[in-house]
Amino acid sequence: MKIRLYQTWLIITSGTLWISTFTCCSSAPEVQSPPNIVLIMADDVDYTNFSCYGGRVPTPAIDRLAAEGMRFQEVHTTASACTPSRFSVMTGLYPGRSQHPDFLEGQPLSQPYAITWNTPVTESNTTIHEALKPAYFTGYVGKFHIGSLKWDTPESNPAIPNIPEGLDLSNHLMPDRSTYFQQLEELGIAHGEGVPDHINHYNIGTLYLDAQIEALLRALEDRGLAENTLVILTADHNLEPGKSTVYEKGLKVPFLLRWPGQVEAGSINDDLISFVDLLPTLSGVAQITENQPKTDGVDWSGALFRGATPPERAYLYPEEGYTRAVTDGRWKYIAMRFPDTLINQLKNGNQKGITHLGQPILRHPNINPEDQ
């Protein structure tokens, strides 16, 4: 009787580095199995800040993923805000298919709906970890921001075991954050006084994220897991100005994939890929075909890893607030569709202006009128 390590599927968000596995006893002979999967979902990332995408801030660990794997140029989230974007990753569905009360309340099916932070998952959704059962044991660590999985936890379901062991990163301690200011100074990148706070924050955050990726990769190597682990780094959406819009600046995200022996090192992919594709693609990687949910995505696993013809994908369909868009990667059509209630508020003068998120347009006293 041998102890077989179940394949592990892990979502790590906002840079938290902790992996969990589950073991069981099996008398079956060892066979070539699908890989462990680690998905790192960073928060609010402009991919052009990574040096492998041409950025000024050095990101050697992130660059290593690109050098040893594949760098994607045209991966888009379905909505450029945290909750709807993560909803699509978890379910393979567009955010507008949400059945959560926060989304349905006050939004009749006969009227255009607004996509904001109102699309948590519900028990009716088949989530990515459910699609990968029984071959994978899944753990989520860090920022979630799409509601709760309270119906699918060890506390609510006795069939789900508590994690017996974790990935110990105590030997991979992070540098003190104050050292990153010194790094920026040595690199000749302006920081501190005179630089807007959000720029300081973002440059430091990029260095910190890279250090976390380095710690994770070293930990996988120390445990002998690196060769059979598919590592994906992406972000839930891009930065402002562009966040919470259907513009490229909000929707286009970094996407790096490393799977030793299966992905050509240093390769570049220019295919139009959406976050709704992640669930069917990872199910394809895991070679799981039974009990798969219906999704809005397509399975890229054959094209990426087995030399198959790429699936047909002519358009992407992002949505945010009351805006909808369709793009073929070169051109984009954007439409704004307000429900009758907001249109009537504009007509009768109760509102002077409404944003694409359905909020009143307010004048800021410290911004020139021409800029507003």
C-alpha positions as CSV (number, residue, x, y, z in Angstrom):
1,M,0.0,0.0,0.0
2,K,1.4,3.4,-1.0
3,I,0.6,6.9,0.1
4,R,-0.5,8.8,-3.0
5,L,-0.4,12.6,-2.9
6,Y,-3.5,14.0,-4.4
7,Q,-3.0,16.7,-7.1
8,T,-3.4,20.1,-5.5
9,W,-5.3,23.0,-6.9
10,L,-4.7,26.3,-5.0
11,I,-5.8,29.8,-5.5
12,I,-3.5,32.3,-3.9
13,T,-4.7,35.9,-3.9
14,S,-3.1,39.2,-3.1
15,G,0.3,37.5,-2.5
16,T,-0.4,35.2,0.4
17,L,1.9,32.2,0.1
18,W,0.6,29.0,1.6
19,I,-0.2,25.7,0.0
20,S,-2.1,22.8,1.4
21,T,-2.3,19.2,0.3
22,F,-4.3,16.1,1.1
23,T,-3.2,12.5,1.2
24,C,-5.0,9.2,1.2
25,C,-4.1,5.6,0.9
26,S,-4.3,3.8,-2.4
27,S,-3.3,0.4,-3.7
28,A,-3.4,1.5,-7.3
29,P,-0.1,1.5,-9.2
30,E,1.5,4.9,-9.9
31,V,0.5,6.4,-13.2
32,Q,1.4,9.7,-14.9
33,S,-1.0,12.2,-13.4
34,P,-2.1,15.7,-14.1
35,P,-0.1,18.5,-12.4
36,N,-0.5,20.3,-9.2
37,I,-2.0,23.7,-10.0
38,V,-1.2,27.0,-8.3
39,L,-3.1,30.1,-9.5
40,I,-1.8,33.4,-8.1
41,M,-4.5,36.1,-8.4
42,A,-2.9,39.4,-7.7
43,D,-5.1,42.5,-7.1
44,D,-5.0,45.7,-9.2
45,V,-2.0,45.1,-11.4
46,D,-0.7,47.0,-14.4
47,Y,1.2,44.3,-16.2
48,T,3.4,46.9,-18.0
49,N,5.1,47.5,-14.7
50,F,6.6,44.0,-14.7
51,S,10.0,44.0,-16.4
52,C,9.1,41.0,-18.6
53,Y,6.3,43.1,-20.1
54,G,8.7,46.1,-20.6
55,G,8.3,47.8,-17.2
56,R,11.0,49.7,-15.3
57,V,10.5,48.0,-11.9
58,P,12.8,44.8,-11.9
59,T,10.7,41.7,-11.3
60,P,13.2,38.8,-11.6
61,A,11.0,36.1,-10.1
62,I,8.0,37.1,-12.3
63,D,10.4,37.3,-15.2
64,R,11.5,33.8,-14.4
65,L,8.0,32.5,-14.9
66,A,8.0,34.2,-18.4
67,A,11.5,32.9,-19.3
68,E,10.7,29.3,-18.2
69,G,7.1,29.3,-19.4
70,M,4.7,31.2,-21.6
71,R,3.8,34.9,-21.6
72,F,0.3,35.9,-22.7
73,Q,-0.3,39.2,-24.5
74,E,-4.1,39.2,-24.8
75,V,-5.7,37.8,-21.7
76,H,-8.7,39.9,-20.5
77,T,-10.9,39.8,-17.5
78,T,-14.7,39.9,-18.0
79,A,-15.1,42.9,-15.8
80,S,-12.5,45.3,-14.4
81,A,-13.5,45.1,-10.7
82,C,-12.6,42.5,-8.1
83,T,-15.9,40.7,-7.5
84,P,-17.2,40.2,-11.0
85,S,-13.8,39.3,-12.3
86,R,-13.2,36.6,-9.6
87,F,-16.8,35.4,-10.2
88,S,-15.8,34.5,-13.8
89,V,-12.6,32.7,-12.7
90,M,-14.6,30.7,-10.2
91,T,-17.5,29.7,-12.4
92,G,-16.5,30.1,-16.0
93,L,-19.5,32.4,-16.4
94,Y,-20.0,36.1,-17.3
95,P,-20.8,38.2,-14.3
96,G,-24.3,39.0,-15.7
97,R,-25.2,35.3,-15.1
98,S,-25.0,35.9,-11.3
99,Q,-27.9,34.6,-9.3
100,H,-26.9,36.2,-6.0
101,P,-29.6,38.4,-4.3
102,D,-27.2,41.4,-4.3
103,F,-27.3,41.2,-8.1
104,L,-30.9,40.3,-8.7
105,E,-32.5,42.8,-6.2
106,G,-33.8,45.8,-8.0
107,Q,-32.7,44.7,-11.4
108,P,-35.7,43.2,-13.3
109,L,-34.8,40.8,-16.1
110,S,-36.5,43.1,-18.6
111,Q,-34.1,46.0,-17.9
112,P,-30.3,46.5,-18.4
113,Y,-28.4,45.4,-15.3
114,A,-25.4,46.9,-13.6
115,I,-22.2,45.0,-12.9
116,T,-20.4,46.3,-9.8
117,W,-19.3,44.4,-6.7
118,N,-22.6,42.6,-6.6
119,T,-21.8,39.2,-8.1
120,P,-20.7,36.8,-5.3
121,V,-20.9,33.1,-5.9
122,T,-23.9,31.2,-4.6
123,E,-24.5,27.5,-3.8
124,S,-26.2,27.2,-7.2
125,N,-22.9,27.9,-9.0
126,T,-20.5,25.0,-9.8
127,T,-17.2,26.5,-8.8
128,I,-13.8,25.6,-10.1
129,H,-12.9,23.4,-7.2
130,E,-16.1,21.4,-7.6
131,A,-15.4,20.9,-11.3
132,L,-12.0,19.5,-10.4
133,K,-13.3,16.9,-7.9
134,P,-12.4,14.1,-7.2
135,A,-8.9,14.3,-8.6
136,Y,-8.0,17.6,-6.9
137,F,-8.2,18.9,-3.3
138,T,-8.5,22.7,-3.4
139,G,-7.5,25.4,-1.0
140,Y,-8.1,29.2,-1.2
141,V,-5.7,31.5,0.6
142,G,-5.9,35.3,0.9
143,K,-8.3,37.8,-0.6
144,F,-11.6,36.1,-1.8
145,H,-14.1,38.9,-2.3
146,I,-16.8,36.9,-3.9
147,G,-18.9,36.0,-0.9
148,S,-18.6,32.8,1.1
149,L,-18.3,29.1,0.5
150,K,-19.8,28.3,3.8
151,W,-21.7,25.4,2.4
152,D,-18.5,23.7,1.3
153,T,-16.1,23.9,4.2
154,P,-14.9,21.3,6.8
155,E,-17.2,22.9,9.3
156,S,-20.3,22.5,7.2
157,N,-19.4,19.3,5.3
158,P,-17.9,16.4,7.3
159,A,-16.7,14.9,4.0
160,I,-14.2,17.7,3.6
161,P,-11.0,17.1,5.7
162,N,-9.1,19.7,7.5
163,I,-5.7,20.4,6.0
164,P,-3.1,18.1,7.7
165,E,-0.1,20.0,6.6
166,G,0.9,23.3,5.0
167,L,3.7,24.7,2.9
168,D,6.1,26.1,5.4
169,L,7.6,29.4,4.2
170,S,9.5,30.1,7.5
171,N,12.8,29.5,5.6
172,H,11.7,32.0,3.0
173,L,11.1,35.1,5.1
174,M,10.2,38.3,3.2
175,P,12.6,41.3,3.4
176,D,11.6,44.2,5.5
177,R,9.4,46.5,3.4
178,S,11.6,49.5,4.1
179,T,14.4,47.9,2.0
180,Y,12.3,48.4,-1.1
181,F,12.7,52.2,-0.9
182,Q,16.4,51.6,-1.0
183,Q,16.0,49.3,-4.0
184,L,14.0,52.0,-5.9
185,E,16.7,54.6,-5.0
186,E,19.4,52.3,-6.4
187,L,17.4,51.8,-9.5
188,G,17.0,55.5,-10.1
189,I,13.2,55.3,-9.8
190,A,11.7,58.3,-8.1
191,H,10.0,57.6,-4.8
192,G,9.0,59.2,-1.5
193,E,8.3,62.9,-1.2
194,G,7.2,64.5,-4.3
195,V,5.9,61.3,-5.9
196,P,2.2,60.6,-5.7
197,D,1.3,58.2,-3.0
198,H,-0.3,55.7,-5.4
199,I,2.9,55.6,-7.4
200,N,5.0,54.9,-4.3
201,H,2.5,52.3,-3.2
202,Y,2.4,50.5,-6.5
203,N,6.2,50.4,-7.1
204,I,6.7,49.0,-3.6
205,G,3.9,46.6,-4.1
206,T,5.4,45.3,-7.4
207,L,8.7,44.6,-5.6
208,Y,6.9,42.9,-2.7
209,L,4.8,40.7,-5.0
210,D,8.0,39.6,-6.9
211,A,9.6,38.7,-3.6
212,Q,6.6,36.6,-2.7
213,I,6.7,34.8,-6.1
214,E,10.3,34.0,-5.5
215,A,9.5,32.6,-2.0
216,L,6.8,30.4,-3.5
217,L,8.9,29.1,-6.3
218,R,11.7,28.2,-3.9
219,A,9.3,26.5,-1.6
220,L,8.0,24.3,-4.5
221,E,11.5,23.4,-5.4
222,D,12.4,22.5,-1.8
223,R,9.5,20.1,-1.7
224,G,10.3,18.5,-5.1
225,L,7.0,19.8,-6.5
226,A,8.3,22.3,-9.1
227,E,8.5,19.9,-12.1
228,N,4.9,18.7,-11.8
229,T,3.3,22.0,-10.9
230,L,1.5,24.3,-13.2
231,V,2.0,27.8,-11.9
232,I,-0.2,30.7,-13.2
233,L,0.2,34.3,-12.3
234,T,-2.4,36.8,-13.2
235,A,-4.5,39.7,-11.7
236,D,-8.2,40.3,-11.2
237,H,-8.0,43.6,-13.2
238,N,-5.7,46.4,-14.2
239,L,-5.3,49.8,-12.6
240,E,-7.0,53.2,-12.7
241,P,-7.7,55.0,-14.9
242,G,-9.4,52.1,-16.4
243,K,-10.5,50.1,-13.4
244,S,-14.3,49.6,-13.3
245,T,-14.6,50.4,-17.1
246,V,-14.6,48.3,-20.3
247,Y,-11.5,50.0,-21.5
248,E,-8.3,48.0,-22.2
249,K,-6.5,49.8,-19.3
250,G,-8.9,48.1,-16.9
251,L,-9.5,44.7,-18.6
252,K,-6.1,43.6,-19.9
253,V,-4.1,41.7,-17.3
254,P,-0.8,39.9,-17.0
255,F,-0.9,36.2,-17.5
256,L,2.2,34.0,-17.1
257,L,2.1,30.2,-17.1
258,R,4.9,27.8,-16.2
259,W,4.6,24.0,-16.5
260,P,8.1,22.4,-17.0
261,G,8.3,20.0,-19.9
262,Q,4.8,20.9,-21.2
263,V,5.2,24.6,-22.1
264,E,8.0,25.9,-24.3
265,A,10.3,28.1,-22.3
266,G,10.2,31.7,-23.3
267,S,7.2,31.3,-25.6
268,I,4.6,34.1,-26.2
269,N,0.9,33.6,-26.8
270,D,-1.2,36.2,-28.7
271,D,-4.6,34.5,-28.6
272,L,-7.7,36.2,-27.3
273,I,-8.3,34.6,-24.0
274,S,-10.9,35.5,-21.3
275,F,-11.2,34.7,-17.6
276,V,-14.3,32.5,-18.4
277,D,-11.8,30.1,-20.2
278,L,-9.9,29.3,-17.0
279,L,-12.4,26.7,-15.6
280,P,-12.8,24.7,-18.8
281,T,-9.1,24.9,-19.5
282,L,-8.0,23.7,-16.1
283,S,-10.6,20.9,-16.3
284,G,-8.9,20.0,-19.6
285,V,-5.5,20.0,-18.0
286,A,-6.8,17.7,-15.3
287,Q,-8.4,15.5,-18.0
288,I,-11.7,15.6,-16.2
289,T,-14.7,15.3,-18.5
290,E,-17.6,14.1,-16.3
291,N,-20.0,16.4,-14.4
292,Q,-18.6,19.5,-15.9
293,P,-20.7,22.7,-15.7
294,K,-21.9,24.6,-18.7
295,T,-19.7,27.7,-19.0
296,D,-19.2,30.7,-21.3
297,G,-15.6,29.8,-21.9
298,V,-13.6,27.5,-24.1
299,D,-10.9,24.9,-23.3
300,W,-7.4,25.9,-24.4
301,S,-5.6,23.0,-22.8
302,G,-5.4,21.0,-26.1
303,A,-3.9,23.9,-28.0
304,L,-1.6,25.0,-25.2
305,F,-0.2,21.6,-24.1
306,R,-1.1,18.9,-26.7
307,G,-0.6,20.6,-30.1
308,A,-4.3,20.7,-30.9
309,T,-6.0,23.3,-33.1
310,P,-6.9,26.4,-31.1
311,P,-10.6,26.7,-30.3
312,E,-12.6,29.2,-32.2
313,R,-12.7,32.6,-30.4
314,A,-13.7,35.6,-32.5
315,Y,-14.8,38.0,-29.8
316,L,-14.6,38.9,-26.1
317,Y,-17.5,40.4,-24.2
318,P,-16.6,42.5,-21.2
319,E,-19.2,44.3,-19.0
320,E,-18.9,46.8,-16.2
321,G,-21.6,49.0,-14.7
322,Y,-24.2,49.6,-17.4
323,T,-21.6,49.4,-20.2
324,R,-21.2,46.4,-22.5
325,A,-18.5,45.9,-25.0
326,V,-17.5,43.5,-27.8
327,T,-13.9,43.3,-29.2
328,D,-12.1,41.2,-31.7
329,G,-8.7,42.3,-30.2
330,R,-8.3,45.1,-32.7
331,W,-11.6,47.0,-32.6
332,K,-14.0,47.5,-29.7
333,Y,-17.6,48.6,-29.7
334,I,-18.8,50.0,-26.4
335,A,-22.5,50.6,-25.5
336,M,-24.1,52.1,-22.5
337,R,-27.6,51.0,-21.6
338,F,-29.4,52.5,-18.7
339,P,-32.6,51.1,-17.2
340,D,-35.8,53.1,-17.5
341,T,-35.6,54.3,-13.9
342,L,-32.3,56.1,-14.4
343,I,-33.4,57.5,-17.8
344,N,-36.5,58.9,-16.2
345,Q,-34.4,60.5,-13.5
346,L,-32.4,62.3,-16.2
347,K,-35.5,63.3,-18.1
348,N,-37.3,64.8,-15.1
349,G,-34.2,66.6,-13.8
350,N,-33.8,64.6,-10.6
351,Q,-30.3,63.8,-11.9
352,K,-28.0,66.1,-13.8
353,G,-25.7,63.3,-14.8
354,I,-25.2,59.6,-14.1
355,T,-22.0,57.6,-14.5
356,H,-21.7,54.2,-16.3
357,L,-22.0,52.7,-12.8
358,G,-25.3,54.3,-12.2
359,Q,-24.0,56.8,-9.7
360,P,-24.6,60.6,-9.8
361,I,-21.8,62.6,-11.4
362,L,-20.4,64.9,-8.7
363,R,-18.2,67.9,-9.3
364,H,-14.9,67.8,-7.4
365,P,-14.0,71.3,-6.0
366,N,-10.2,70.7,-6.5
367,I,-10.3,69.6,-10.1
368,N,-10.5,72.0,-13.0
369,P,-13.9,72.0,-14.7
370,E,-12.3,71.4,-18.1
371,D,-10.9,68.1,-16.7
372,Q,-14.3,66.9,-15.5
